[in-house]
Amino acid sequence: MPPAAQPAAVVYRTALPGEHAAAEAIDNSFTTATVLEVTSSDEGFRLRETAVDPPLRKVFPEDEEEGVEEGDEDALVIVARAGDELCGAISLTRSEWNRRLVIADLRVAPGHRGRGIGPALMERALAHGRELGARTAWLEVTNVNAPAVRVYRRMGFALCGLDTSLYRGTASEGETALFMSRSL
């Protein structure tokens, strides 16, 4: 019996011209058995992880994509490749006025999730932000993406705000935008 094929090593690098569209085409849908329920009162907001049954499957509509445009001078896309396969990408920009690194989009192909590719992409993005003199990193995530919120927390991000109206009038109506940041 021949030995089992070893998975291709993952290589991380800046996206080449023309790879931005492929990075945005990576499937970023997810399924979750929990969401973060947002409640509000006169004293503020509360987040509570809540089970959902059946599990929620979220597929992001194309018009809600948050990647970066190829050719944007302040934008960067870092990709992860396993052999010939593009298996992950992170898109980021820099906000000059407040020296903030903005994580616009992080995607890992479903067959490659749970292998450390997302954290490895994030660490490369954060290192790039530090090189640029950014003081903080910032991102936005929907409250129904509890798995991503857990991963971002493990990466050192903390909730810094929310917007209950950001998705109003979109396919994500009823969800709440959560803003997370971390110091660099």
C-alpha positions as MATLAB code, in Angstrom:
seq = 'MPPAAQPAAVVYRTALPGEHAAAEAIDNSFTTATVLEVTSSDEGFRLRETAVDPPLRKVFPEDEEEGVEEGDEDALVIVARAGDELCGAISLTRSEWNRRLVIADLRVAPGHRGRGIGPALMERALAHGRELGARTAWLEVTNVNAPAVRVYRRMGFALCGLDTSLYRGTASEGETALFMSRSL';
ca = [
       0.000    0.000    0.000;
       1.523    3.386   -0.986;
       2.044    5.973    1.772;
      -0.682    8.597    2.178;
      -0.001   11.828    0.334;
       1.141   14.643    2.596;
      -0.881   17.852    2.356;
       0.911   20.635    0.509;
       2.727   23.118    2.717;
       0.930   26.434    3.002;
       2.802   29.378    1.529;
       1.866   32.933    2.523;
       2.615   35.924    0.303;
       1.279   39.194   -1.039;
      -1.347   38.623   -3.727;
      -0.078   38.828   -7.272;
      -1.822   41.062   -9.835;
      -5.048   39.382  -10.817;
      -5.389   37.298   -7.617;
      -7.716   39.743   -5.846;
     -10.793   38.355   -7.603;
      -9.773   34.791   -6.736;
      -9.288   35.819   -3.104;
     -12.788   37.340   -3.013;
     -14.189   34.159   -4.576;
     -13.073   31.970   -1.642;
     -16.200   30.592    0.010;
     -16.698   32.498    3.265;
     -20.048   30.936    4.189;
     -20.325   29.230    7.554;
     -22.639   27.133    9.689;
     -23.013   27.751   13.411;
     -25.014   26.282   16.277;
     -24.682   29.521   18.284;
     -25.099   33.227   17.624;
     -24.438   36.270   19.769;
     -27.809   37.684   20.805;
     -27.703   41.465   21.229;
     -30.116   43.104   23.674;
     -30.255   46.762   24.579;
     -31.474   48.794   27.518;
     -31.072   52.360   28.747;
     -27.792   51.265   30.377;
     -26.252   49.815   27.201;
     -26.010   46.598   25.253;
     -25.535   42.981   26.250;
     -24.184   40.096   24.178;
     -25.135   36.549   25.069;
     -24.134   33.429   23.185;
     -27.345   31.619   22.310;
     -27.895   28.188   20.763;
     -29.817   27.992   17.498;
     -31.568   24.842   16.351;
     -31.332   23.965   13.562;
     -27.846   25.417   13.059;
     -27.695   28.632   11.065;
     -26.042   28.576    7.636;
     -24.889   32.010    6.476;
     -23.960   32.738    2.872;
     -22.849   36.317    2.311;
     -24.476   38.031   -0.668;
     -22.045   39.390   -3.250;
     -23.190   42.972   -2.686;
     -22.125   42.772    0.969;
     -18.515   41.819    0.282;
     -15.917   43.906    2.089;
     -12.697   43.163    0.201;
     -10.339   45.771   -1.197;
     -10.014   47.013   -4.737;
      -6.973   46.017   -6.759;
      -4.829   49.092   -7.334;
      -5.836   50.835   -4.080;
      -2.497   52.201   -2.835;
      -3.412   51.779    0.836;
      -4.749   48.246    0.374;
      -3.005   44.914    0.656;
      -4.167   41.336    0.115;
      -2.136   38.495    1.608;
      -2.932   35.027    0.308;
      -2.353   31.492    1.537;
      -1.655   28.817   -1.059;
      -1.492   25.052   -0.560;
       0.152   23.809   -3.714;
      -1.793   25.264   -6.623;
      -4.851   25.995   -4.467;
      -5.673   29.420   -3.050;
      -6.915   28.387    0.396;
      -7.092   31.702    2.272;
      -6.766   35.457    2.005;
      -6.841   38.548    4.182;
      -7.566   42.021    2.818;
      -6.515   45.106    4.723;
      -6.243   48.839    4.400;
      -4.710   51.581    6.482;
      -6.563   54.550    7.898;
      -3.960   57.292    7.967;
      -5.690   59.836   10.213;
      -5.931   57.507   13.224;
      -3.126   55.097   12.310;
      -5.518   52.150   12.230;
      -5.093   48.909   10.323;
      -8.522   47.924    8.977;
      -9.061   44.222    8.381;
     -11.561   44.371    5.538;
     -11.958   40.646    4.908;
     -10.550   37.325    6.118;
     -11.415   34.113    4.265;
     -10.306   30.516    4.622;
     -11.679   27.911    2.233;
     -13.963   25.428    4.027;
     -11.681   22.421    3.439;
      -8.768   24.262    5.064;
     -10.464   25.665    8.169;
      -9.209   24.646   11.600;
      -5.602   24.321   10.403;
      -4.292   27.678   11.641;
      -4.452   29.431    8.267;
      -6.711   32.252    9.498;
      -4.501   33.099   12.502;
      -1.367   32.870   10.309;
      -2.896   35.307    7.798;
      -3.946   37.627   10.627;
      -0.467   37.601   12.175;
       1.035   38.591    8.831;
      -1.521   41.387    8.483;
      -0.806   42.655   12.008;
       2.949   42.564   11.348;
       2.360   44.632    8.202;
       0.313   47.105   10.256;
       3.123   47.450   12.779;
       5.589   48.081    9.918;
       3.303   50.894    8.721;
       3.172   52.413   12.204;
      -0.456   51.470   12.883;
      -1.442   51.663   16.547;
      -4.521   49.457   16.411;
      -6.169   46.846   14.221;
      -9.937   46.997   13.691;
     -12.553   44.763   12.062;
     -16.294   44.295   11.740;
     -18.130   40.978   12.093;
     -21.824   40.075   12.228;
     -23.288   38.865   15.520;
     -24.413   35.623   13.887;
     -20.793   34.667   13.187;
     -20.064   33.493   16.729;
     -17.296   31.138   15.504;
     -15.376   34.078   13.987;
     -15.860   36.180   17.131;
     -14.351   33.356   19.212;
     -11.356   33.108   16.843;
     -10.835   36.887   16.821;
     -10.880   36.906   20.630;
      -8.193   34.197   20.675;
      -6.206   36.475   18.334;
      -6.344   39.262   20.927;
      -9.286   41.266   19.582;
     -11.930   42.645   21.944;
     -15.368   44.084   21.331;
     -15.114   47.865   20.999;
     -18.556   48.784   19.658;
     -21.588   47.738   17.686;
     -24.101   49.078   15.203;
     -27.674   47.782   15.261;
     -28.568   49.587   12.021;
     -25.600   48.929    9.710;
     -27.271   46.047    7.875;
     -30.720   47.654    7.670;
     -32.157   47.339    4.160;
     -29.699   44.574    3.196;
     -29.910   40.797    2.967;
     -28.426   40.758    6.499;
     -31.301   42.778    7.970;
     -31.801   41.930   11.650;
     -28.140   41.191   12.318;
     -25.892   43.475   14.365;
     -22.456   44.654   13.310;
     -19.860   44.031   16.014;
     -16.642   46.042   15.928;
     -13.510   44.524   17.403;
     -10.027   45.954   17.862;
      -6.657   45.214   19.349;
      -3.526   47.193   20.025;
      -0.489   46.687   17.868;
];
